[in-house]
Amino acid sequence: MIDIASLLKKYDIRPDANLSQHFMANEHVLKEIVKLADIKRGETVLEIGPGLGTLTRMLARKAKKVIAVEIDERLAEILKKELSGIENIEIIQDDILKIMHKLAYDKIVSNTPYMILEPLVHRLSWGRAYKRAVLTLPRHFVKIMTAKHGDDGYSKLSVLCSAFFNMGVKLQPEKADFYPVPGTNNTVIALERKGEGDYRKDVVSYIMKELFCMRGKKVRNALMEAIINCSKLLHGLGHTKNESREAINILGLNNNLLGKTAGQMNINDLKLIINRIEANVDVIKKA
């Protein structure tokens, strides 16, 4: 185990509970996280919440460059001292949610602060392209992310994650692997954005992904565009608006739902749309 307590004592600081600071102290788990990131020569890794830099140092041995973004000014100063002389590490003291769109990277690794869990997942769904994200997250949050239709905890976040990501639970660290010991169990999950090949096999995920990407449009119009785009994906030829309208009529959705914006839909609205698409998937494919 890495002696996190001594390092914190050296700099006379205490973990900030408001920033949910729990540092991974198990070197074996850290090595497994690096393996999961599958870093190739020439790749840049974005590390969110590098803390005391233990994982940062390991990532730097594999990556062309590591961009370590830390919101805590105290920890950012420690990182600059502890990692000085390692030329392929860039340390940025800032809020990742404010600057993520400005950064260029191939992989993402994060012991994710609890307070940015859901906003970060949203950024990963529609932000800059990347190859893989390896995230350490609270176990209960991962259960919501990976919940299937009908599972306890199935939510709007579950639908979003299913629509955008291929996900895999990879590690289940013990509470004792962290310092200080957290009050909740954690899970290491790997995410990759779905691509065209995935969506050709899963029309429901494609339609839902399109709806999430058109949050400001009325559901009727967003569905119309989604069905047309789905046709282009499957057949290389977009269907007419009339053909798309006909498919929407077959789904039998009420005007109240169709008149909402896509961003206003609640989980019951999403469940209804998913059920209707699943029941009429052949119509959508031919529409």
N, C-alpha and C positions, 0 to 999 in steps of 0.2 A: 504493500500500500504506500502511496505517496503521502509524505508528511505535510499535508495542507496547513495544519494548525501552526506548525513552526514557521512556515512561510508568511502566514498572516501576522504572526507575532513579530517577525522580523521587521515588518513594515508598520506595526502597531495599528492594524485595522481590524474591524469586525465585519462579517458578512452583513449585508443590508437586507433585512427581511422584506422591505418594501420593493426590492428588486428581485425577490425570490432567489437569492444567491445560495446555491448548493453546488459545491465543486466536486467533480468526479475524482475520486482518489484511488480507484482501482486501475492500476496500469494495464492489466490484462484486458479489461473492458475497453480502455482507450485504444489499445492496439487493434482490437476487433472492430472498433468504429472506423479506424483508418483503413482496414481491409475492406469493410463494407463500402467505403467511398470509392474504392477501385480507381485510385488516382493514376492517370496516365502521364507519361513524360510530356511536358509542355502545357499541362493544364493549370488553370488558376482556381484556387479554392477560396470561397468566401466562408469565413468562420464567424458565426453570430454568437456573441457572448463568450469570448475566449477566456474570461475570468483571469486566472493566474498564469495562463500560457502553456500549461503542460501538454495539452492536445495540440496547440499551435505549433510547438516545436516538432512534434511527431509528423504533423501534416507537411511542414516545411521540408522534411527529408524526402518527401515523395513528389511534391508539387513544384512547378516552375515558380509559382508565387502564391502566397497566402495573404489574403486581405482580412485582417482581424478587426471586427467592429465591436467596440465595447462602449456602453453608455455611461458607465461609472468612471468618473474622472480619476478616482483613487486607483482603481485597477488598471486604467490605461497608463498611468505613470509607472506602476509596477511592471507592466508588460514591456514598456520601453527600456526599463533597466534590466529586467531578466532576459530579454530577448535581443539586447543590443549586440551588434556584430553579426546577426543572422540576416544577410542582405536580401533574402527573398521573402521577408515578412514586412508587410505594411500595416501599421497600427493606426486605426482611426477612432477617435473618441467622438461618438455621435449616436443618435437614435437611428437604428437600422431601417425603421419604417419610413424615415424621412429621406434617406439617401440611397436606398436599395436600387432604385431605378437608374441611378447615375453610375453604378458599378458594373464592370464586366467580369464575368466568372464562368467557369465550366461546372463546378460542383459546389454544393453547399453542405456544411457540417455545422451542427448547432446543438449545444446543451441549452435548450430554448427557455428563456425566462417566461414564467407563467403568465405574466401580464400582457404578452404579445402573441399568445398562442393562436387565437383565431385570426387576428389581422395578418399574421405571417402566413398562415395557410392560404388566405385569400391572395396575398402577394404572389405566392408560389403558383397559384392556379393561372393567373393572367399576366404576370409580369414578364420580365426578360427571360428568354429561353435559357435553359440549363440542362445538363445531362442527368443529374441525380442529386437528391437531397437526403442526407442521413441526419435524422433529428432525434434527440432524446427528449421525450415528452411525458407528462403525467399519464399513467396507464388508463385512468378513466377517460381522459381526452382522446386517447388512441381508440378506445372502444367506441366512442361516438363517431370518430372519423371512419372507422371500418365497419360500422353497423350496416346490416342489410335490411331491406324492406321487411318489416315484421318483427325485427329485433327490438328489444328494450333499448331506449336511448336513440333510436333512429330519428334524425333531425335534418334540418335544412343543410347543416354542415356535412352530414353523412351523404346527402344527395350530391352536394358540390364535389366532395372528395371522390365519390364513385364516378362522377362525370369526367373529372379531369385527370385522375391519377391511377397508375398501377401502384399498389401499396403492398408492402410486406413487413410484418413484424419480425425483427431479427434477433433482438436481445432483450432479456428481462433482468436488468441489474437489480441487486439487492439494495435496500435502503442504506445498509452499512457501507456500500460502495461510495457514498457521498459524504462530504463534510461541509457544513454540519448535516446531520442526518435529517432528511426531509420528512414531512408528515404523510406523504403519499408515495406510493410505488411509481416507478418510472419504466418506460419502455423505449427501446431504440427501434425506430421505424425507417425504412427506406422508401422514398417516393420517386417515381419517374412520371413525367407527363405522358398521357396517352397520345399515340400518333395515329396517322391515317389507317394503318393496318388494324389497330385496335378498334377504331370506330366503324370500319367496314363490317366487323363481326358483331358490333353492339350498337344498333341504331338508337336504342333508348338513351345510352350514355351520350351519344352524339347530339341528339335533340336537346337533352338537358344541358349539355355544355354550351350549346348555342344560346339557349334561354338565359343562362347566367351571364353570357357575354353581351347580352342586349338588355341589361337591367332597366334602362330608361324607356324602352319601347313597350307599347301595349302588348299583352300576351298574344292577342289575335295576330298582330303584325309580326311579332317575334317568331311565333310558330310558323307563320307563312314562309318567312325567310329561312327558318331552320329546315323546313321540309324541302324547300327548293335547294338549299345547300347540301342537304343529305342526298338528294337525287344526283347532284353534280359529283359528290364523293363516290357514290355507288356505281353510277352509269356514265359519268363524264359529260352529262347533258342535263341542264337545269330544266325543271318543269315550269309550266306557265303558272301565273298567279291564280288563274281559275282552277287549275288542277290542284294546286295547293289548298285553295279555299274548300274545294270539294272534300279533300282529305280531312281538313279541320272539322267540317260539318259531320263527317262520319264519326269523329271522336266524341261528338255529342257533349261538348263542354258548354256550360251555361254562360250567358252574356256577362254576368257579374264577374266571373273569373276572366273571361276574354277581354274585359274592359280594364282590368288592373294593369299596372306596369309589371314587367317581369320581376323587378326588384321588390315589389310589394307582396309577392306570393308567399304564403305561409306553408308550413309542412303539409297541411291537409290538401292545399292546392297542388303541391308538387306530387303527393301520393296519387291524387286523382289523375293527373296528367300521365304519370308513369303507368298506372293501371290501364288507362285507355290506349296508350301507345303500345303497350305489351299485348293487349287484346286485338290490336289492329295493325300489327307491325308489317304485315304483308301489304296493306293499303299504303302505309307510309313509304315502303320501299318502291312501290309502283307509282306513287302519286305523281 
